[in-house]
Amino acid sequence: MKKSSGKKIFWTCLSFLTFGLFSLALISKNYWLNIFVIVLGMLINKKGSDALFIKKSFIAKSDMRRKNNL
């Protein structure tokens, strides 16, 4: 339980950092910084979505297993 809570905190903080960098890039008009933001967003989507959205990923995995068994 403690480990999953730590992962959730890490991915949440990284999500807020990514949003902050995106806002900073828009305000300062340094649009090249958005390349880094896109990479971070894809990393969060690929690796962190299971930790951030536990119930949603559990439902999606169970639906996928059910479809594969039919």
Secondary structure, 3 states (H helix, E strand, C coil): CHHHHHHHHHHHHHHHHHHHHHHHHHHHCCCCHHHHHHHHHHHHHHHHHHHHCHHHHHHHHHHHHHHHHC
